[in-house]
Every structure is written in C-alpha cells, then in structure tokens.
Amino acid sequence: MQLKTRMRRLRRSEGLRRMVRETRLDAGDLVYPLFVHAGDGNEPVASMPGVERRSVKDLVRECREAFDLGIPAAAIFPVIDPAKKDARGTHALSSDNLLFRALREAKAAVPELVLIADVALDPYTDHGHDGVLSKDGRDVDNDATVEILCDLAVREAEAGADIVAPSDMMDGRVGAIRAALDTSNRTGTCILAYAAKFASAYYGPFRDAVGSAQAKPISKATYQLDPANLREALREVELDEREGADMVMVKPAGPYLDVIRAVRENTKLPLAAYQVSGEYAQIHAAAQAGWLDGEKARDESLLSIKRAGADIILTYFARQVAESLRR
C-alpha cells in the first residue's frame, strides 16, 4: 500500500508524541480548593476520598506545600458551625468569621500564594441558599443579597484575599462588588466571576463538605443557569465582563466542555473552569470499584478541560497532579 500521509508516524514513540502534543497541563494551571473548619484536627469528607476539612494550622501547612509544588493559588471554603448560621447569614460579616482568620494566617505564612475567597452566603445561611430569602420565603431577594455580598467581598480582601469570587449568580453583583472594592481602596483586588454556574446535580459532595446540604433538596434553579442553555451562559459572561470581572468561570467543567469552548471563543478574559466535587467523586468511585484507572482518568479529564479552552482549572486533584508532574 502506497500512502504519502501516514498519521501514525508521529505516534511511534513517547518522544515523538511529546514533541507534537497540542495540549499540556502544568501545575501553574491549577487552583487548589481547600476546606477549613474551626476544630483542631482534620475530618475526612466521606463523599470525597482524600479530601479533608482542615484545621487552620493544617490549612496553612497545606498551602505552603502546594505552593512549593508549583500550584499558584488556593480557594478557601469555610465550614461554619451550624449554631452560627441564620436565615440572613449574618456570621458572614462577623469579625470572628473563620474564613477571615484562615485568609489572614495563610497570607502571612505564604504571601506569594494567590488566595481566592468565595463570595456567597450558602455556608452561612441555615436554609442553604446563596442569599437572603424574600419575605414569603419562596425566592432569594436579589438586591438585598447583593448588598451583603459587597460588604463580604471587601472584608475578604481586607483579610488577605487576592481574588474574590462571587459564586451566587445574583444579577448585578459583579458591578456592585467592583464599585465597593474600589470605594474601599481595594482597586488591586481581582474579581473571578462564576459567570456561567449551572444548577447542577454534581455539587452534592461539596455541600456535604461545607455542611450546606439540607434534609430536603434545595432548588437553586431560580438563580443558577439551566443546564440546557448555552446562549444564556454567554449572555451571563458578557454581562459580567461589562461589569468589571477580571476573570470568568464555567462551573461545572466536565459536563460543560461545549460551554467552555463557546466562552473561550467569545471573551478575551482569562477563563477558569471548576472540576466540581461530583466530578472528582465519580472518578474516585469508579477507580475504587476497579472500573477505571484513576490516575489516567484524572489526567484525561483535566486535559479535556484545558483542551476545551480553560486557562485555569479548579480541581481537588491539584496536589496529586502537581506531585505527578514533578515526578
């Protein structure tokens, strides 16, 4: 058989495959999500093998080790004592908020590590929604929530957050937070907008980790995006960009690779994607059952997110991947 073009020539050896590889994953692409609680020890998250709710002391140690592995950023999520939760999430603005303490101590210990703080009320509300409820309790009050989020974002920046990340999906919150930061002389604080956050079934293990899950399922479909809608996601991204977002995010990542690609083609802003808790858990579950090679499935899933167009990937695999890349 006389063939001029043989595609397999460039696949004949690992060296050749490395030379022509189009997509590469680097530790510098990763953000490491970490959970912090007020206790002294660490608590495993049952639905997320290998993930723990860490004490502040251990969180700081993990931040230092992650930075030494080449991971540039950590996103810190607080686990709030249920006794401190109420319908308005008032503890979010308390001076003894666990998140503020964790940010201060992590920034003091590892000043070059980029710290990302979530701007949302679901860790602090007893109903688990990302904002305050309307008077009839049937909806989230958009504008009242945004006022609180502005205050929270400023306090996070004051505590050491380099990036504040509004994940609530309230209308107008990016512009309002930008104005609040600038008014408070925090013009250097970046906003990473959860611009296309979908009402996904893949968040369950995260809600278990931070204790925001409820006895009855909570519908967040009135503010998070319908999983069926791509054009609406692009409108959300465009609005957040106009309002002053420095970076935008698609969440979840794996089930929404088409959205990541579409956003990449429609914005010049840095694009993040969050490989969420459910994605992490399903890879672990299949690997533990012997159905998948966990390490290969992990790496392939992250490469697919990068190939789709993400510049930044939030993943609970961050440390494992950084260690693997170093080897």
N, C-alpha and C positions, 0 to 999 in steps of 0.2 A: 504494500500500500504506500503510495507516494503522497505524503502530506507535507505541505510547506509550513503550515501552522500546527504546532503541537503544544497545546496549553500545559501539558504535564511536564514539559522541560523545566519549568520554573518551580516545580513541586518536588523535584527529585531528592533533595536533601534539606535538612533543617537549616543549613546555612543559606541556601537559596531562598527558602520560604521566609526566613527572617529578612533577607535583603529586600524582598518585594512586598513585604507586609504593609498593607494600606492603613490599618488602624492599630494604634499602640496604646496600651494602658500604662499609666505612670502613677506612682504614689501621689504626685502633685495634683492629680485629677480628683483626688478623693477628699470627702468630708466625713468625719467620724462622729456619728450620733452617739451621745452618752447620756445615761440616766443617772441622776443624783438624788439620794434621799437623805433624811436627817439623821439616820442611825449611824452607829459606829462601824458595823460590819457591812459586808456585801450580801445582797439577796439575788439568787438566780431568778430569771424570768422564765417560767415554765414553758411558755409557748415560743420562746426564742432561745434555743440552745446556744450556750456560750455567751449570752448577754446577761449583764447583771445590773441591778440598781446599786450604785456605788456610794460609799460614804464620800464626803467632801475630800477627805485626805486621800482616799484611793483614786478619786476622780482626778485630782491634781497629779498624782503619780502616773496615771494612765495618759493624761495629756502630755506630760513630759516625754514619756516613752514613745507615744505616737509621733510627736514632733521629731524626735531623734530618728525615727524610721522614714522620715520624709513626708509625712502627712501634714499639710499646711494649715488645716482648720478642723475645729471640733464644734459640733452643735450640741448644746447642753439643754436637757429637758428635765425639769424638776418633778419629783414625786411628792405631792403635797399631802400632809396629814389630813385625813377626812374631817377631823374636828375643826380644821381651819377653813373649810370650804363653806360657801353660802351661795345664795341664788345670784348675787351680783359679782361674785369672785373678788371680793374686796381685799383678800390677802395678797392679790397680785401686786397691789401698790403699797403693801406694808414694808416698813424699813427692815423687818426681820425675814423677808421673803428669802427662802432657801436659794433661789436662783441667783439673787444679787450676791449672796455670800460666796456661792460657787464661782461666779464670774470674777469677783474680786480676787479670790485666792488663786484661781487658775491663771489670771492675767499677771499677778505678782510673781508666780513661780515660773511661768513660761511666756514672757512678754511678747515673743515673736510669733506665738501661735495665734492664728486668727480665730476669734471666738464669735460664734453665731448664737443669738438668742431668739427663740420663738416668741412672736407677739400674738398671743391668743389667750383666751380666758378658760378654755376647757380644762386645764389642770387645776383650776381654782374654783370652778362652779360645782355645786352639788348635783346639778342636773346634767353635767357633761357637755353642754353646748359651748360653742366658741364665743358666746356673747351673752348679754343680759336678755332675759325674756321680756316680751311685751306684757302689758298689764293683764291680758286674758290668758297668758301662758301658752299661747298657741304658735308664737312666732318669735324670732330673735329680733330685737329692736336694733336696727342697723346703726342709726345715728348716735344713739346713746352708747352703743358698744364702741364705736369709733373714738368717741371722746376718751374713754378709759384706755383704749389701746395706744392713743397718742401719749398719754402720761406714762404708761408702762414702757413704751419704746424709749422714751427719754431716760427713765430710771435705769433701764438695762444698759444704755450707752454710758451713763454715769458710773455704773458698776464695772464696766470694762468690756462690754460687747463692741466688737469692731463692726459687726453686721447685725442689724435687726431684721427679722424675717417674719413679716405678717402672714400668718397661715390661716386666718379666719374667714377669708373670702367675703368680707363686708364691702359694699360699694363705697368707693371714695377714700378708702383708708390709706392708700399709699400716698396720695397727695397731702392728706391731713397729717400723716406721720412725718413726711418730709418737712412740712411747714413747722411742726412742733420741734423737730430736731434743730432746724436752722434757727428758730427763735431762741432756743436754749444753748446756742453757740456750739452745737454738735454737727457742724456742717461737714465734718470729715467722716461721720458715721454712714456706712453704706446701707442701702435697703435691698434685700433679696426678697422679691415678692413671690409668694406662692401664687403665681398668676393663673395657672391652669391646674387647680386642685379639684379632683373629681370625687364625687360621692361614691367611694369605692368600698367593696367588700374586703379589701386587702389590708385594712387598718386595724383589724381586731387585736393582734398581738401587741401593738403599740398601746392601745387603750388599756390592755391588761398591765403593761409595764408601768404606765404612769397613774393607773388607778382611775381613769376617766370613764371606764365602761359602766353601764347601768344594768339593773336587773332586767329592764325591758329595752329592746333595741331603740336607739335614738335615730330618727331620720334627720339627716343634715342636708337633705336634698333641696331645701329652700334657699340654701346659700352656696353649697358646693355644686360643681358642674355635673350635669347629666352625662354619664359615660358614653352616651350615643352622639354627643355633639362636638364636632371638631371646629366648625366655623365659630361657634360661640367661644371656644377656647382661644381662638386667635383674636377675637374682639377683646377678651379679658386681658390678653398680653399687650395689645395695642394701648388699651386704657392705662394699664399700669406703667407702661413706658412713658406715655404722655405725662403721667402724674409724678414722674421723677424716680422710678425704680432704677437702680444701678445694675441689677441682675434680675432675671426672671426664672421661674421654676415650673416644671411639669411634674405632677405627682398623682398617682404612682408612675413608675418608669416602664417596667417590662411590658405591661398590657397596653401601653400608650406610646409605643415606638413611632407610630404614624403621626401622633401629635407632636412628639419631639422633633421629628423631621420637618413637619409643617411650620412649627415655631422657628426652627433654625433658618428656614428659608424666608421668614417674614420679619426677622429682627436682627440687628447687629449687636445687641446686648449680649454679654456672657449668659449662657444658658445652662442651668442646673437641672438635674433630674434626680428624684428621690426614689431609690430602690427600697420600697417600704417594708415594714415588718412582715406582712403576709408573703411577700416575695422571698424574703430571707427564710421564713419558717418553712415554706413549701420545699425549697431546695434541701434544707436540713432534713425534713421529714422523709423525702424520697431517698436521700443518701443513707439515712439510718435504716430504712427498710431494705436497702441493697438494690434499689431500682435505678439509681443514678450514681455516677462518680461525682461526689460532692464538690471536689476541688475543680474538676473540669467544667461542671455545670455552672459553678460560681463564676469562673473566669469568662465562660462563653456568654453568660447573662450580662456581665459588665461590659464586655466588648461590644455586644449588640447595642447597649445604651450609648456608648461612645460613638459607634458607627452611625447611629441614627442622628447624631449631631450635638449631643450634650458635651459641654466643656468641663462640667463639674458634676460629680456623682456623689450623692449622699448615700452611704451604704454601711450596714452593720458589719459587713465583711472587711471594712477598711484596714484594720490592723492585720488581719490574716493575709490580705492581698499584698500589703506593703512588705510584710515579712517574706512572702513568697517571691516578690520581685527582687528583694535584696539578695536572696539566695541565688 
